[in-house]
Amino acid sequence: MKKVAIFGGTGFIGRELARALAERGDEAVIVSREPARGVAAGSFRRLTWRDLEDDPALLEGCEAIKFPTIEEAVGDLLRKR
């Protein structure tokens, strides 16, 4: 099981990435201005940018940090064809 921080995890792509990680048993840490908005129900850890400014150690244990982009999503869709 990996622990992955997703910056922008409440956006269109970030939500899908968080869901996919949860489905495969990984832990998603959502980092956003409004971390409760837009994320499907689940046991995601939710942080704000201010939380990280106050305590950067909140990301300790994360094996990956993702900044989802539309290019990444389009590439995934094309690879599935």
C-alpha positions as CSV (number, residue, x, y, z in Angstrom):
1,M,0.0,0.0,0.0
2,K,1.3,3.4,-1.0
3,K,0.5,6.8,0.6
4,V,0.1,9.4,-2.1
5,A,-0.4,13.1,-1.7
6,I,-2.6,14.6,-4.4
7,F,-2.3,18.4,-4.8
8,G,-5.5,19.6,-6.4
9,G,-7.3,16.4,-5.3
10,T,-10.7,17.9,-5.4
11,G,-10.5,18.8,-9.1
12,F,-11.9,16.8,-11.9
13,I,-8.7,14.7,-12.4
14,G,-7.6,14.7,-8.8
15,R,-11.0,13.2,-7.7
16,E,-10.6,10.3,-10.2
17,L,-7.0,9.7,-9.2
18,A,-8.0,9.6,-5.5
19,R,-10.8,7.1,-6.2
20,A,-8.6,4.9,-8.3
21,L,-5.9,4.9,-5.6
22,A,-8.5,3.9,-3.0
23,E,-9.9,1.1,-5.2
24,R,-6.5,-0.5,-5.4
25,G,-5.9,-0.1,-1.6
26,D,-3.6,2.9,-1.6
27,E,-4.0,5.8,0.8
28,A,-4.7,9.2,-0.8
29,V,-4.0,12.5,1.0
30,I,-6.0,15.3,-0.6
31,V,-4.4,18.7,-0.5
32,S,-6.6,21.6,-1.7
33,R,-7.9,25.0,-0.8
34,E,-11.2,23.3,0.0
35,P,-10.3,19.7,0.7
36,A,-13.9,18.6,1.6
37,R,-15.3,19.8,-1.7
38,G,-15.7,17.4,-4.6
39,V,-14.1,14.3,-3.1
40,A,-16.2,11.1,-3.1
41,A,-17.0,9.6,0.3
42,G,-14.1,7.7,1.6
43,S,-11.4,7.7,4.2
44,F,-9.2,10.2,2.5
45,R,-7.0,12.4,4.6
46,R,-7.8,16.0,3.7
47,L,-5.4,18.9,4.2
48,T,-5.4,22.5,3.2
49,W,-2.4,24.5,1.9
50,R,-2.4,26.3,5.2
51,D,-2.1,23.0,7.1
52,L,1.1,22.3,5.1
53,E,2.4,25.8,5.7
54,D,1.9,25.3,9.4
55,D,3.3,21.7,9.5
56,P,5.1,20.3,6.4
57,A,5.7,17.1,8.3
58,L,2.0,16.2,7.5
59,L,3.4,14.8,4.2
60,E,5.8,12.4,5.9
61,G,5.3,8.9,4.8
62,C,4.0,9.9,1.3
63,E,5.8,7.8,-1.3
64,A,4.6,9.9,-4.2
65,I,3.2,13.4,-4.7
66,K,1.0,14.1,-7.7
67,F,-0.1,17.3,-9.4
68,P,-2.7,15.9,-11.8
69,T,-2.8,17.5,-15.2
70,I,-5.1,17.2,-18.2
71,E,-2.2,15.9,-20.3
72,E,-1.8,13.0,-17.9
73,A,-5.5,12.2,-18.1
74,V,-5.6,12.4,-21.9
75,G,-2.5,10.2,-22.1
76,D,-4.2,7.6,-19.8
77,L,-7.3,7.6,-22.0
78,L,-5.3,7.1,-25.2
79,R,-3.3,4.2,-23.7
80,K,-6.5,2.4,-22.8
81,R,-7.6,2.3,-26.4
